[in-house]
Amino acid sequence: MADKIKLLVAFLLVVAGIMGFYYLGDSAAVVRLISVLTGVALATVVAYTSEPGRRFFAFGKDSVAEAKRVVWPTRKETLQTTGVVILFAITMALFLWAVDASLMIMINKLMGRGG
């Protein structure tokens, strides 16, 4: 139950930061931004003290570690793959244009409208 209360407080802190942004409408943009960032920062601290918050941050840390283990394609592989995708898209566009034009001609002939 305590974790739910902590998450509710975290949510309310974010809402308070957003409300501060609109309440300080006449202030400088930096002050309004600091209001939102303060609400988010305090909410992050409160959420981290809860068990679901710790699990979420551990998940984020594991995700970053997993992303570092990914073997990313080289520049050459990326350019080749992009070229194949663009070529395929152009080919399909031309094919669909030809099918559409053919069907339009056939329908016009069937309906007796021009040649």
C-alpha positions in Angstrom: 0.0 0.0 0.0 2.9 2.4 0.8 4.2 1.9 -2.8 0.9 2.9 -4.3 0.9 6.0 -2.1 4.4 6.9 -3.2 3.5 6.5 -6.9 0.4 8.6 -6.3 2.6 11.3 -4.7 5.0 11.1 -7.6 2.1 11.6 -10.1 0.8 14.5 -8.1 4.3 16.1 -8.2 4.4 15.9 -11.9 0.9 17.4 -12.1 2.0 20.2 -9.7 5.0 20.9 -12.0 2.7 21.2 -15.0 0.3 23.3 -13.1 3.2 25.6 -12.0 4.1 25.9 -15.7 0.6 27.4 -16.5 0.4 29.3 -13.2 3.6 31.1 -14.0 2.4 32.1 -17.4 3.6 35.6 -17.1 7.1 34.6 -15.9 10.1 33.9 -18.1 10.1 30.7 -20.0 13.1 29.5 -18.0 11.2 29.8 -14.8 8.2 27.9 -16.2 10.6 25.1 -17.5 12.3 24.9 -14.1 8.8 24.4 -12.6 8.1 21.4 -14.8 11.6 19.9 -14.4 11.4 20.3 -10.6 8.1 18.4 -10.5 9.5 15.7 -12.7 12.8 15.4 -10.7 11.0 15.2 -7.3 8.5 12.7 -8.8 11.5 10.6 -10.0 13.1 10.6 -6.5 9.8 9.7 -4.8 9.1 7.0 -7.4 12.6 5.5 -7.0 11.9 4.9 -3.3 9.0 2.5 -4.2 9.6 -1.1 -5.2 7.9 -0.7 -8.7 10.1 2.4 -9.2 13.3 0.5 -8.4 12.3 -2.3 -10.7 11.6 0.2 -13.5 15.0 1.9 -13.1 16.7 -1.6 -13.0 14.8 -2.4 -16.2 16.1 0.8 -17.8 19.6 0.0 -16.7 19.4 -3.5 -18.1 17.9 -2.1 -21.4 20.9 0.2 -21.8 23.3 -2.6 -21.2 21.5 -4.8 -23.7 21.6 -2.0 -26.3 25.3 -1.8 -25.9 25.6 -5.5 -26.7 23.7 -5.2 -30.0 25.9 -5.6 -33.1 24.9 -2.6 -35.2 25.3 -2.7 -39.0 28.2 -0.9 -40.6 27.7 2.3 -42.7 28.1 0.3 -45.9 25.4 -2.3 -44.8 23.1 0.5 -43.8 23.5 2.3 -47.1 23.0 -0.9 -49.1 19.9 -1.8 -47.2 18.5 1.7 -47.6 19.2 1.6 -51.3 17.3 -1.8 -51.6 14.3 -0.4 -49.7 14.2 2.8 -51.9 14.5 0.7 -55.1 11.7 -1.6 -54.0 9.5 1.3 -53.1 10.0 2.9 -56.5 9.4 -0.4 -58.3 6.2 -1.0 -56.4 5.0 2.5 -57.0 5.6 2.1 -60.8 3.9 -1.4 -60.7 0.8 -0.1 -58.9 0.6 3.0 -61.2 0.7 0.6 -64.2 -2.0 -1.6 -62.7 -4.2 1.4 -61.9 -3.8 3.0 -65.3 -4.6 -0.4 -67.0 -7.7 -0.9 -64.9 -8.8 2.7 -65.6 -8.4 2.2 -69.4 -10.3 -1.1 -69.2 -13.2 0.4 -67.2 -13.4 3.4 -69.6 -13.5 1.0 -72.6 -16.2 -1.1 -71.0 -18.3 2.0 -70.2 -17.8 3.3 -73.8 -15.9 6.5 -72.8 -13.2 7.3 -75.2 -10.3 5.1 -76.1 
